[in-house]
Amino acid sequence: MKKNRYSGIFAFLLMVGLTTLACGFGNGADDATPEPPRNAEVVQMVANTSLGPWLDTAVTQFNASETQTSEGKPVFVQLTAADAGQAISDISAGAETSLWIPDDMVWVNILADQGNNSFQGDCTSVAQSPLVIGMWREVAEALGWPGLPLGWLDIGSLASDTALWNYYSGGELGNAFRLGHTHPGLSGSGAGTLLALVQAAQSKTEAVTETDLQQPIVQASVGAFEGGVTWFSPNTRALSTAMSSRGLNYLSGGVMYESDVVNSGNGQLVAVYPFEGTFMATHPACINGAATAVQQEATRLFRDYLLSETGQQLAVAGGLRPVNTAVSLASPLDEAHGVDPSQPEVVFNAPSVAAVYAAQELWQAARKDVNLALLLDTSGSMRGGKMESMRTAAIQFVEQMGDDDYLSIISFNTEPYLIINHAQVGPNRQKIISAIEDLRAEGDTTLFDAIGDGAVVLQSTTQPETTNALVVLSDGQDTRSYRYDASSASDMALANNLTVFTIAYGSDADDNTLRTLASQSNGNFFEGDEASIAAIYEEMSAAFGGSVGVGR
């Protein structure tokens, strides 16, 4: 059965991660964002998250310089982080933006294709960074790095073949090569990953076409690569941060920009430059042509600062390659930080809009289907707004799942109740939604029994070609379980090799159990409330290929 566009499973949880990053990626390191001066001309900038270490500093220093327009108005820049696909969604929804810095011009053209050509007229590259495979140093060395060239297709083979991985690793670096990349509908690096695989499979440096993406060898290569992917991130900064903070058992490697390796690894991560070639992010800074003349003048003053020697030196310090020829490459763009400034030897030509769309569609066919058990707390403490918000978010989640995904739902209060048992979503979508609409809050909380039962359901329905995951939402402590305790419920989930995502819904939730279970299973733990629950579900949608971002 055909999958939905961006059919993914988890339409639950994306915006919390994006919101967190946006809040942490702003005007300097202080928690409180400075207010603009009176009568300031405010430049609203949206930029790729990988530029954060540079732009956080650059914005702070520029704002402190008290630069003024020709009319004497102080210029004040405010910064929001959003990778290309997310930025397109936000701008299309009306987000005020004076300056946009995506990975590549193709994303500006995609925005124009979707009805907004305001950013096409005045774009200038402000920094560069190649797309690389970030690996733990010991993983790369086990594969022969730096002496032995590694390529996109090699990594795909390692990710999909545990025997091959064990041959190289000697069984000492995890039982599988765990790979991550960003969501192709949200991030330019995600689409770039797929297109780089196509370029490698076709042995081409010139831009591939839609026809190229239909070739059997291309589809097989993408399928092999995606078969080993365990996590889709909304952006490269989240990917690199999670990889470096959670260690080798979480991810062996992730596709990111060179600057992400520099800023996240402390030398423990290294950049592998695939020998077939890769894309170079040119980071065009594009001024909104629909803005007022004074807004455009203010925006141009800030862009000029980014291109100045001072701005470009800050870019280098932030792990980016300068475009101002008066500024030389220097630390941290060096071997000590896991990068090789002489690489890449081969740079692919930029893709077309049609090729990006075709790559996104190919990804939908290639990514693993999902077998998911969704555990929903319906105890008495969920009455009122909590229950309403949870139902709304869960329904949105189901609406964005793929036709070929499978879903089981267990509601739990005084007892766990299996209300949907391993139903294929496509033909049962409305039935599943109706079951969620009928949920009511009452009784006690059998959290541990529900986790154990969810693990049993997935154990009986697991297939090698699917991603098997458990999502647990609870707002309180266990008050009634009699078949499992916290330890045995966790053991049951871990014994089945499940990825577990947990949501502590409110201040009374059992944070310790939920946090530990997610961490031990290589899943994610979220703290939510009525205001954020829909956003949390949305992040899950991205993590497993959900219907988010942009596409044809």
N, C-alpha and C positions, 0 to 999 in steps of 0.2 A: 504494500500500500504506500502511496506517495506520502512523504512527510510534509508537514507544514513548513512554510518559509521560516527559517531559524527555529525549526521545531525543536525544542529543547525541552528538557524536562522542567526545570525548576523555575517557573515563572515566579517563584517566591521572592528571591532575596538579593537584588543588585544595588539598590540605591544607598543602603547603609554604607557599603564600602566606598561608593563614589562620593557620598556626602562627607565621609570621614576624611577622604583624601583631599577633597576640595577645601575643607576647613583647615587642614594641616599644611596646605600648599598655598601660602598667601604672602602678605607683605612682611617678610622677615620671620624670625624665629619666635617672636613673642606670641603668647596665646591671644592677646587682645589686638585686633586689627586697628591700626591708627585711623582716626577720622580724617577725611579730606579737609584742607584749609577752607575757610570761608571764601566763596566765589571761585572755587577751583574748577578747572575743566578736568573732569574725571575721565580717564581712559579705562574702559572695561576691557581687559584682555583675557582671552581664553587660550590656553597653551597646553601642549602635550605634557603629561605628567613626568616624562623622562627629563624634561627641562627644568624641573623644580629646583634642584640644587643651585643652578645658575640663576634662574629668574627670581627666586626668593631673595637672593642677595642683591641682584641688579635693581629690582623694584625698590627695595629699601634705600639703596644708595641714591637712586634717581630721585625718589621722593624727597630725600633729605637735601638734594641740591637746589631745591626751590626754583627749578626751571620755569620760565614763564612764556606764554604765547606772545605774539606781536602786540596784542591788546593789553598785555600786562596781567593776564590771568595765570595763576599758578597751575601747573600741570601735576595731577596726582593719578598714579596708576593703581588699579585694583586688579588682582590676579585670581583667576579660577582655573583649576586643573581639570582637563577633560581630554581624553584621547579622541582621535579624529571622528570616529563614528558616533560617539556620545556627543561630541561638540555639534555635529550636524543635527542630531535630534534636538539638542537644546536650542540652537539658533533657529531651527525651523519652528520650534514651539514659542519663539518670541524672546529668548534670552538676549538682553541688551549687550552688544559686543561691538567694540570699536576696532579691536585688533585680534586677529586669530592666527595662531601659529600651529598648524598641523604638521604631520610628518613630511608630506609631499603635496605637490600641486594637484595630484589626481583627486584628493579629497575636496579641494576647493571646487573642482569641476563636478564632483558628485553632488555637492551642495547645489551648484547651478543646475544640474540635471534634475534636481528635486524642487526647483522653482525659485532659488535665490542666487542670483549672479552678482550680488553686491560686492563680493570679495575677490573677484577675478581681475580687476583692473589695475591693482597696485600691490604687487607682491615682490618681496626681496628676501632671498635666503639669508638667515642670520647665524646659522651654525650647521654642522654636519655630524652625523653619527651612523656608522654602518650597523646593519642588522646582523647579529651574531647569535651563536648558541652559547649561552652562559653555562659553564659547568663547574662543579667542584674540582679543584686542582687535582685531587687524587683520582677522581673519575677520569679526567682527561688524560692523566699520565698513564693510567691502566690501558687506555686506548691508543697509546703511542705518542700522545702530544708531548712536546711540540714538534718532534721530528717527523712523525707520520701524518700526512695530510688526511683530514676527515671531511666528509661531505654530508649534504642534506640526506642523501639516500642511505648513507652509512648509518646515520642516526635513526632513520626510520626503521632500518633492519634491526638495530639493537633494541629499539623500543618495543618491537613486535615479536621478538624471538628471545625468550628467556634463556634458552640453551646457549645461544650466541653470546649473550651478555655474561652468563656465568663463565664461559670460556675465557673471556678477556678479564673479568673481575676476580676470577678465582673464588667466587662465592663470598667475598669479603666486603662487598660494597652494596649489599641489599640483594634480594632475590629477583629483582627486575630493574631495568633501566626506566625510571619514572620520569616522564617528560611533561612539560607544561608549555603552553603558549597563550597568547591573549585571544579574546573572542573576536572573530573576523568582522562582526557587525559593529563592534564598539571601538576597535583599535586598529590603526594602520599596520602595526606590527603583526597582528593576527592575519590580516589579508596578505601581508607581505610574506608571511611564512608559507602560506599555500601557494602563492605565485612563485616563490623561490623553488619550491618542490617541483612545480611544473617546468620552470626554466631548467632545473637540473635534469629532470627526466627527458626533456627534449634536447638537452645539450645546446641551449640557445642563450645568447647574451642579449639579443634584441628582444623587444617586448613580445610576449606571447599573446596569442589571439584566443578568442572564444573557441575557435576550431581546435586549437592545440589542447584545450582543456577537455575535449571530448575523446582524445586518444586513449585506447585501453591501457597503455603503459603509464600514462599520466594518472589515470584513475586508480590503477593498482598501487602506484607509488604513494599517492595521497592517502589511500586507504590503509596501507601498511603503516605510514607515519601516524595517522590519527588513531589507529588501533592501539597505540602505545601511550596516547595522551591521557593523563589522569586528572588534569585540571585546566580549565579555561579561565583566565584572569580578565577583569575588565580593562586593565592597563598594565604596561610594563613595570611601572613603579611598584604596584601591588604585587606583581609576580616576583620581582627581584627581592623585595623586602621579605615576602613570605619564605622564599627559598633560602635566603641567608639566615633568617631568624629561626626557622624550624629545622634546618639541618638536612643532612644527606638522605635520611630515610623518607623525607617528605618529597623531595624532587632531586633527581640526579642531574637534570639539566633543564633549561628553559630558554625559549627564544625571546630575546630582548635586544635592546640597543647597547652598543659598547659603553655608553655613558652609564647605563644601569649597572653593568658589571663593575665599573670604577667606583660607583657610589654606594654599592651594597655589599661588596665582598671583602673589603679589607685585605685584598690579596688572596683570599681563600677561593674566590671565584675567578675563573679565567675565561677569556673570550676565545671561542673557536670560530675561525673564519672559514666557512665551507669552501673547499677548493673549487667547486663548480662555479662559485661566484655568489654574490649577495646584493641586496639593495642598499643604497646609501640614502638615509633620511636627510633631506636638504632644509627642512624646517623653514618654509617660506613664511615671512611675517606679512600678513595681508590686511590692508586697511579697508574698512567698510566704506565703500563708495557712496552708500546711502546716508552716511553720517553728515552732520553739518560741517561747514567749512572750518569752523574753529575746532570742532572735534577732530577732524582730519589733521589739522595743523598740530594739535597737541599729540596726537598719536604718532605722527611723523617725527616729532621731536624725541619721543621715547625710542622709536625704532632707530633713529640716528645714534642715540646713545648706545644701544645694543651693538651697533656696528662699529662704534669707536674703538680705539685701542684699549681703553679702560674696560668697556663692555665685553670685548672679545677676550681679554685676559681673564675676566671673571668666567667667561664661557669655558675656557681651558681648565680653570680651577674646578669647574663643575663637570669635568669629564667629557667635554664636547670639543670637536675639532673646529678651529676658527675659520671664518671665510674672509676676514681681513688679512691680506698677505703681509701686513706689517707685524703681525703677531705670530710667533713661532709655537710649534708644539712643545709642550713641556710637561713635567709631572703635574697631575697624576696619569697622564697618557703615556705610560711606560710599563716595562716588564714587571716591575715591582707591584703594580696594580692589576696585573693579569691581562694587559693588552699589548698589541703590537702595532705601532703607528704606521708601519710599512704595509700593512694589510688593509683591506683586501686587495688581491691582485686582479680580480675580475669583479666589475660592478655591472649589474643588470640595468638595462634601460627601464625607465619608469613605465608603469603599466597604464593602460587606458581605462576609462570608466567601465566600459563593457567587460573588460577582463576581470576587474575587481568584482563586479556583480556575478560573473560566471564562476569565479573562484569561491565566492560565498555559497553559491548553489551546490557546487561540487562538494564543499565541506559538509553540507547537510546530508548528502548521500553517504559520505565517508565516515562521519563521526559515529561512535558507538551508540546504539539504542540504550535506553535506560530501564532498569527494573527497580522501581522505587517503592518503599513502604513509608507512608506518611502517618506519623503518630500525633494525634491532636488531643490536647487536654480539654475535656468538657466537664470538669468538676465544677462544683457550685461557685468557687471563687472566680470563675470565668464569666459570670453573669454581667450583662450590661454592655458597655462599650468594648471591653476586651473581646467578647464573643463576636460582636458585630464586625470589628476590625479583622479578627482572625478569619471569619467566614469570607469576607470580601477578598482578602489577600489569597486565601486558599483557592477560591474560584478563579481568580486571575491566573494563579499558578497553573491550574488545570487547563485553562483556555490556551496557554502558551506551550503546553507539552506537545510532543510530536505524535503523530498518528500511530507510529510503530512502537512507542514507549509503552511500558506496562506500569500500572499503579495499583497498589493495595493501600487501603486506609483503615487505620485502627483508631477509634475514638476511645478515650479512657476516662472513667470517673470511678464509680464504686467497683466496676469491673472493666477490663478491656473488651471492646466489641469490634470484631472484624466486619466492617460495613461494606467494604469493597475488597474483593479477593482476586488479585492478579488479573485485572481487567485491561485489555488492550485499549488504549485511550481513544483512538480514532472512532471506532464504532460505538463506544460507550461514554463519550464525553458528556453528553447531557445527563445521562443516568448518574455519573459521578458528581456532577455539579448539583443535581437535585439532592443527592445524599448529603452533601456538605450543607446545603440550605436547610436541611431538616435537623441539623445538630442543635442540641439544647444543653444548657449548663445546669448540672445538678450533681449531688453526691460527693464522694471522697475522691482521692487521687491515687490511682494504682500505677504510678510511673514505672516502677521496676518491672512489674508483670507485663506492662505494655511493651517495654523494650525487649524483654525476653520473647514475647509472642511475635513481635516484628521480626526479630532475627530468625525465628522458626519459619515464618512465612517466606522470607527471602531465601533461606536455606533450601526450601522445597521447590523454589522457582528459578534459582540461579542458573544462568547459562554462560559459558565461557565468552561468548561474543557480546555480552551486555555489561554495562556498568551497573553494579548492584549497590544501592545506597539506602540508608535509613535517615529520615529527617524527623527529629523529635522536638515538639514544642510543648513546654509545660510552664505553668505560672506558680507552682508551689512545691512544697516538700511532699514526698510519698507518705501517705497516711494509712494505706490499707493493703498493700501487696503482701501475699502470703506464699507465693510460689517462687519468687526471686527476691534477692536483696540487691543492693547497689553493686556489690562485687560480682555476684553470679550473673546478673543481667548484663554487665559490661563484658564479662568473660564470654557470654553467649554471642554477643555481637562481634567481638574480636575473633572468636573461633571461626566465624563464617567469613572472615576477611572482608568485612563490609566497610565502606566509607560512611561515617556517621556525621551528620550535621545537626547541631543542637541549638535550640533557641530558648534562652531564659527570658520568659515573657513577664516582666515585672520584677519588683524588688524582692518578692518572697520566693522566687524560684530557687531550686537546688543547684546553685551555680557550680559548686565543686564537682558534683557528679556529672553534670552536663559538660562542663569544661574539660574534665579529665577524659571522658568518653570520646569527645571529638578529637582531642589531641592524640590519644592512643591509636585512633583509627585513621589518622591522616585526613580528618575532616576539619570543619571550621565551627567555632563556637560564636554565637551572637547574643548580645544583650539587646532586648527589644521592649517596646511599649506600644500603646495603641497608636501613637503617631508614627512609629517607625516600622511597624510589622510588615506593611506592604513593601517597603523598601528592602527589608531583609529578604523577603521571598524573591524579590527581583534580583538580588545578588546571586542567589542560588541559580537562578535562570541562566545567568552568564556563566557560572562555574561549570555547568553541564551542557552548554550549547543552547540556551533558551532563546526565545523569540524576542530579542532585544536589539537595539541599535538600528542600523540602516541596511538596506538591500534593495534589490529590484522588485 
